[in-house]
Every structure is written in structure tokens, then in C-alpha cells.
Amino acid sequence: MPATAADIAAASRDVVVAPWSNATIAGRYPSARDGSVSPAEGFFDAIADAQTVINARGALLGVERRRFGVKTDGVAWPTVSTGLPTATLVDSEQAVNGNFLVSRIEIDLENETTTYELFG
């Protein structure tokens, strides 16, 4: 399929970068992107559209999240039919007190334990 004039015009425009950063996260994890400052690639007709998308992406990625592995005594069968499983984790040693998404459930019938991977 041959390129149209619109395709050629779109491909020959100058590159524009829509920035987003979080100083708190960048200060706490200075090598989180392996020292790379190259932007995430995207293609938009207007810089305003690119800025809207990168702001939404930053809102998702810029929030600090933690992951925990929790093992229970006894087998705990989750009720996944009621919706997305969540768990409340309270651990003063890790300074945690909040709700987390259950991202993985491993039930060990032989040892009668259940291990949850919590993310949030």
C-alpha cells in the first residue's frame, strides 16, 4: 500500500515531548529507570493530547506501591465470585496498614497453607 500525502506529512513533523515527573518518587528511587531519561514513545496529532495521556500514565505509574507475600495458617479458599479479591494487611514492622489487591493466590493442600501476593 503506497504512502499518502497525509502519511508523509505526519511522519515528517518535528518531535515534541510532553513531560511528566514526580520529584518525590524520583528522589527516593534515582535509578528506577536505570538512569535513562528517554521518553515513552507515543504518536499524537496535538501536544495537548499527548500531555493528557502522559498525565494519566503518570497518575497510574507515579504512585508508590508495595508488594507483600503473606502466608496463612490453614487453607483459606477465596471467594472470587464476589469480585476482585482484596485483603487488609496490618504489619507495624513494615509500617503497613491498608487494603491491597490480591495478585496471586497459592493454596498448598499438603501443608495446609495459603500464600497471598498482595499489591497496593
Buried (B, 14 or more C-beta within 10 A) or exposed (E): EEEEEEEEEEEEEEEEEBEBEBEEBEEEEEEEEEEEEEEEEEEBEEEEEBBEBBEEEBEEEBEEEEEBEBEEEEEEEEEEEEEEBEBEBEEEEEEBEEEBBBEEBEBEEEEEBBBBBBEB
